Every structure is written in structure tokens, then in C-alpha cells.
């Protein structure tokens, strides 16, 4: 079982049972895949130059 299957089969049902995504004003968001950008990570969301 991979991470996505674990979430679908176990975590999402538990969240719905607890009211998430059911109660008005609550929502469950899926993770967004992100692109890896070139450059050294410097912290505070900054990246160094690509070498």
C-alpha cells in the first residue's frame, strides 16, 4: 500500500467521520505536486543561483 492508497482508504474516511469536508466551511485539500527548481536552498523560501 502506498501513501495515496493509505490516505484514500484510511485517512479520508476518518476525516469525514470527524466532520471535515462535511461541516460547512471545512474542506479537505489534496497535496499539490510541486516542481523542483534549480539552485541551492538558502532558507526563508529563497534559492541561490543555479550553477
Buried (B, 14 or more C-beta within 10 A) or exposed (E): EEEEEEBEEEEBEEBEEEEEEEEEEEEEEEEEEEEEEEEEEEEEEEEEEEE
